[in-house]
Amino acid sequence: MSPLMGLLGVLIAGLLYHTCVIAQDDNQACYATVGEPYTHFGTKTPYSVVLNKDDSEVKFPGCRPAQFWLTARHGTRYPGEDDIELMARRLPELQQTALKNAAEGRGELCEQDLTNIRSWSLAFDVSVENNLTPSGEQELFDMAKRFQRRFPTLLGPPYSPEKHKFQSTVKQRARESGRFFAKGLFGDQPVEFPKSEKNHPLLQFYKTCNRWRELIDDSEASRHERYTFQNSTHMLGTIDHVSRRLGFTSNMSYADVRLIYDICRYDKTLHPDRVSAWCAAFSEQDLKVRG
């Protein structure tokens, strides 16, 4: 072999080794140590991530604010009863399997991520199903404070039932969202809320809209789009990657990956300042596919 061929062989071997080391380091990356993890989780995105941080007073030359009107969605809520029951039953099974896989030398989780999954337990039960969470209460309280700073002449105390009108749907999460928004504006002053109306024609207009039910809620086309997404190249790639991260020898089901994604985002919205243990199963790209 010529000296040149020998040198090329060494260089190629070195490049291959370097590539393998990079791939291994990427696979073993610790979610627990990521400074700013990806937290755009669709409707479960922590509000602190996307809020408008500009709370300066709104001013336009020659104008003054005359009215403030806000229709708002409720704050962060707990999952529904069926979802909580499924989480309580299935997630401990997946937890034990992932830890067993790691003990047998499979998977791509670092030790800290494994420790977090080992220490994880479901933080809620069916008694709070669909209710507003403490983080959801804080979201509405803080939102009111920011609006008050932006429109002090309209939203400043004291509360007046003639000037300040509130309305919510019958759901606990909506009533409590309204109550904490009012508390952000007026502190502990009592605030009047009219009796909530079932299927409110403004706040829940879709409940009485047959066209919405037919074309969206109970639509074969909507179900087809869901099926298409679940079987898309992007989603199948995510399932494959999550399965490898957790050490499974064959691909997990879509339902299990979806469940892990749900607890990843629920835990993060419940405690925005803490590491969400199950999010370690996903890369940032995986989360973008799901979100």
C-alpha positions as CSV (number, residue, x, y, z in Angstrom):
1,M,0.0,0.0,0.0
2,S,1.3,3.4,-0.9
3,P,1.9,6.0,1.9
4,L,-0.8,8.2,0.3
5,M,-3.4,5.3,0.4
6,G,-2.4,4.6,4.0
7,L,-2.9,8.3,5.0
8,L,-6.3,8.3,3.2
9,G,-7.3,5.2,5.1
10,V,-6.4,6.8,8.4
11,L,-8.3,10.0,7.5
12,I,-11.4,8.1,6.5
13,A,-11.3,5.9,9.7
14,G,-10.9,9.1,11.7
15,L,-13.8,10.8,10.0
16,L,-16.0,7.7,10.6
17,Y,-15.0,7.6,14.2
18,H,-15.7,11.3,14.6
19,T,-19.2,10.8,12.9
20,C,-20.0,7.9,15.3
21,V,-19.0,9.9,18.3
22,I,-21.2,12.9,17.2
23,A,-24.2,10.6,16.6
24,Q,-23.7,8.9,19.9
25,D,-23.4,12.3,21.7
26,D,-26.6,13.5,20.0
27,N,-28.5,10.4,21.0
28,Q,-27.4,10.6,24.6
29,A,-28.2,14.3,24.8
30,C,-29.9,15.1,28.2
31,Y,-33.3,16.7,28.0
32,A,-32.9,17.5,31.7
33,T,-29.9,19.9,31.0
34,V,-31.4,21.7,28.0
35,G,-31.5,25.4,28.9
36,E,-34.6,26.4,27.0
37,P,-36.5,23.2,26.0
38,Y,-39.1,23.4,23.2
39,T,-42.5,24.1,24.9
40,H,-44.9,24.9,22.0
41,F,-47.5,22.2,22.7
42,G,-50.5,23.4,20.7
43,T,-53.4,24.2,23.1
44,K,-51.3,23.0,26.0
45,T,-48.5,25.5,25.5
46,P,-47.6,27.2,28.8
47,Y,-49.0,30.7,28.5
48,S,-45.8,32.2,30.0
49,V,-44.0,31.1,26.8
50,V,-46.2,33.0,24.3
51,L,-47.6,36.0,26.2
52,N,-47.1,39.6,25.1
53,K,-44.4,40.9,27.5
54,D,-45.1,44.5,26.5
55,D,-47.4,45.8,29.3
56,S,-46.8,49.5,28.7
57,E,-49.8,51.8,28.6
58,V,-51.4,52.0,25.2
59,K,-51.4,55.5,23.9
60,F,-52.4,57.1,20.6
61,P,-52.2,60.9,20.0
62,G,-55.5,62.5,20.2
63,C,-57.3,59.4,21.4
64,R,-58.3,57.9,24.7
65,P,-59.6,54.3,25.4
66,A,-63.3,54.2,25.7
67,Q,-64.2,50.5,26.1
68,F,-62.4,47.2,26.8
69,W,-63.9,44.0,25.5
70,L,-62.2,40.6,25.9
71,T,-63.4,37.1,25.0
72,A,-60.8,34.7,26.4
73,R,-60.3,31.0,26.6
74,H,-60.0,29.4,30.0
75,G,-56.5,28.9,31.5
76,T,-54.6,25.6,31.7
77,R,-56.8,22.7,32.8
78,Y,-56.3,19.2,33.9
79,P,-57.0,16.3,31.4
80,G,-60.5,14.8,31.2
81,E,-61.6,11.7,33.2
82,D,-60.9,9.1,30.4
83,D,-57.4,10.5,29.8
84,I,-56.5,10.6,33.5
85,E,-57.7,7.0,33.9
86,L,-55.6,5.9,30.9
87,M,-52.6,7.8,32.2
88,A,-52.9,6.2,35.6
89,R,-53.1,2.7,34.1
90,R,-50.7,2.8,31.2
91,L,-47.9,5.2,32.1
92,P,-46.6,3.2,35.0
93,E,-46.3,0.2,32.7
94,L,-44.4,2.2,30.1
95,Q,-42.3,3.7,32.9
96,Q,-41.2,0.2,34.1
97,T,-40.6,-1.1,30.6
98,A,-38.4,1.9,29.7
99,L,-36.4,1.5,32.9
100,K,-36.0,-2.2,32.3
101,N,-34.8,-1.5,28.7
102,A,-32.2,0.9,30.0
103,A,-31.0,-1.6,32.6
104,E,-30.5,-4.1,29.8
105,G,-28.4,-1.6,27.9
106,R,-31.0,-0.4,25.4
107,G,-32.3,3.1,24.8
108,E,-30.7,6.5,24.3
109,L,-31.6,8.4,27.5
110,C,-28.9,9.9,29.7
111,E,-28.7,9.0,33.4
112,Q,-30.4,12.2,34.6
113,D,-33.4,11.7,32.2
114,L,-33.7,8.1,33.5
115,T,-33.6,9.3,37.1
116,N,-36.4,11.8,36.3
117,I,-38.5,9.1,34.7
118,R,-37.8,6.7,37.6
119,S,-39.0,9.4,40.1
120,W,-42.0,10.4,38.0
121,S,-45.6,9.8,39.3
122,L,-48.9,11.1,38.1
123,A,-49.6,14.3,39.9
124,F,-53.4,14.4,39.7
125,D,-56.4,12.1,39.7
126,V,-60.0,12.1,38.4
127,S,-61.3,14.3,41.2
128,V,-59.9,17.3,39.3
129,E,-60.8,16.2,35.7
130,N,-61.1,19.2,33.4
131,N,-60.7,21.7,36.2
132,L,-58.6,24.8,36.1
133,T,-55.0,24.1,37.4
134,P,-53.1,26.4,39.8
135,S,-51.0,27.5,36.9
136,G,-54.1,28.3,35.0
137,E,-55.3,30.5,37.8
138,Q,-52.1,32.3,37.8
139,E,-52.2,32.8,34.0
140,L,-55.6,34.7,34.2
141,F,-54.5,36.7,37.3
142,D,-51.3,37.8,35.6
143,M,-53.1,38.5,32.3
144,A,-55.5,40.9,34.1
145,K,-52.6,42.7,35.7
146,R,-50.9,43.2,32.4
147,F,-54.2,44.5,30.8
148,Q,-54.6,46.8,33.7
149,R,-51.2,48.3,33.2
150,R,-52.0,48.8,29.5
151,F,-55.4,50.4,30.1
152,P,-55.3,51.9,33.6
153,T,-58.2,54.3,33.0
154,L,-60.6,51.5,32.1
155,L,-59.5,48.6,34.2
156,G,-58.3,50.3,37.4
157,P,-60.1,49.7,40.7
158,P,-62.5,50.1,42.3
159,Y,-64.9,47.5,40.8
160,S,-68.3,48.8,39.7
161,P,-71.1,46.5,38.6
162,E,-72.3,49.2,36.2
163,K,-69.0,49.6,34.5
164,H,-67.5,46.1,34.7
165,K,-69.4,43.1,33.3
166,F,-68.3,39.5,33.5
167,Q,-69.7,36.3,32.0
168,S,-68.5,32.7,31.7
169,T,-69.8,29.3,30.6
170,V,-71.0,26.8,33.1
171,K,-67.7,24.9,33.2
172,Q,-65.6,25.1,36.4
173,R,-62.5,26.0,34.4
174,A,-64.3,28.9,32.7
175,R,-65.9,30.2,35.9
176,E,-62.6,30.1,37.8
177,S,-60.7,31.7,35.0
178,G,-63.1,34.6,35.1
179,R,-62.9,34.8,38.9
180,F,-59.1,34.9,38.8
181,F,-59.1,37.5,36.0
182,A,-61.4,39.6,38.2
183,K,-59.1,39.1,41.2
184,G,-56.2,40.3,39.1
185,L,-58.1,43.6,38.4
186,F,-59.8,44.2,41.7
187,G,-58.1,42.1,44.4
188,D,-60.5,40.6,46.9
189,Q,-63.4,42.9,46.0
190,P,-66.6,40.9,45.4
191,V,-67.4,40.8,41.7
192,E,-70.8,39.9,40.2
193,F,-71.0,37.0,37.7
194,P,-74.5,36.3,36.2
195,K,-75.7,32.8,36.4
196,S,-74.1,30.8,33.6
197,E,-76.3,29.7,30.8
198,K,-75.9,26.2,29.3
199,N,-74.9,26.4,25.6
200,H,-74.4,30.1,25.8
201,P,-75.3,31.5,22.4
202,L,-72.2,33.8,22.3
203,L,-69.5,31.9,24.3
204,Q,-70.6,28.4,23.0
205,F,-72.2,29.3,19.7
206,Y,-70.9,26.0,18.2
207,K,-73.0,24.0,20.5
208,T,-76.1,25.1,18.7
209,C,-74.6,25.2,15.2
210,N,-75.7,22.1,13.2
211,R,-73.3,23.0,10.4
212,W,-70.3,22.9,12.7
213,R,-71.4,19.5,14.1
214,E,-71.9,18.0,10.7
215,L,-68.8,19.4,8.9
216,I,-66.3,19.5,11.8
217,D,-67.2,17.7,15.0
218,D,-68.8,14.6,13.5
219,S,-67.2,14.7,10.1
220,E,-65.7,11.8,8.2
221,A,-63.3,14.2,6.5
222,S,-62.0,15.3,10.0
223,R,-61.4,11.7,11.0
224,H,-59.7,11.0,7.7
225,E,-57.2,13.9,8.3
226,R,-56.4,12.4,11.7
227,Y,-55.8,9.0,10.2
228,T,-53.6,10.6,7.5
229,F,-51.5,12.4,10.0
230,Q,-51.1,9.3,12.2
231,N,-49.7,7.4,9.2
232,S,-47.6,10.2,7.7
233,T,-43.9,9.9,7.2
234,H,-43.3,12.5,9.8
235,M,-45.4,10.8,12.5
236,L,-44.0,7.3,11.7
237,G,-40.5,8.8,12.0
238,T,-41.4,10.2,15.4
239,I,-42.7,6.9,16.6
240,D,-39.5,5.2,15.4
241,H,-37.3,7.7,17.2
242,V,-39.2,7.7,20.5
243,S,-39.2,3.9,20.5
244,R,-35.4,3.8,20.1
245,R,-35.0,6.6,22.7
246,L,-36.9,4.4,25.2
247,G,-35.1,1.2,24.3
248,F,-38.0,-0.7,22.6
249,T,-36.9,-3.4,20.2
250,S,-39.9,-2.8,18.0
251,N,-41.9,0.4,17.4
252,M,-44.4,1.5,20.0
253,S,-48.0,2.1,19.1
254,Y,-49.2,5.6,18.1
255,A,-51.5,5.5,21.1
256,D,-48.6,5.0,23.5
257,V,-46.5,7.7,21.9
258,R,-49.4,10.1,22.0
259,L,-50.0,9.3,25.7
260,I,-46.3,10.0,26.5
261,Y,-46.6,13.3,24.6
262,D,-49.7,14.3,26.5
263,I,-48.1,13.7,29.9
264,C,-45.0,15.5,28.7
265,R,-47.0,18.7,27.9
266,Y,-49.5,18.4,30.8
267,D,-46.7,18.2,33.3
268,K,-44.9,21.1,31.7
269,T,-48.0,23.3,31.8
270,L,-48.7,22.4,35.4
271,H,-45.2,23.3,36.4
272,P,-43.6,25.5,33.8
273,D,-40.4,26.0,35.8
274,R,-39.7,22.2,36.3
275,V,-38.3,19.6,33.9
276,S,-41.1,17.5,32.5
277,A,-39.6,13.9,32.8
278,W,-41.4,12.3,29.8
279,C,-40.4,15.0,27.4
280,A,-37.0,13.3,27.4
281,A,-38.5,10.7,25.0
282,F,-38.7,13.3,22.2
283,S,-36.3,15.4,20.2
284,E,-37.2,19.0,19.5
285,Q,-38.2,17.9,15.9
286,D,-40.5,15.2,17.3
287,L,-42.2,17.8,19.5
288,K,-42.7,20.0,16.5
289,V,-44.3,17.2,14.6
290,R,-46.7,16.5,17.5
291,G,-47.4,20.2,18.3
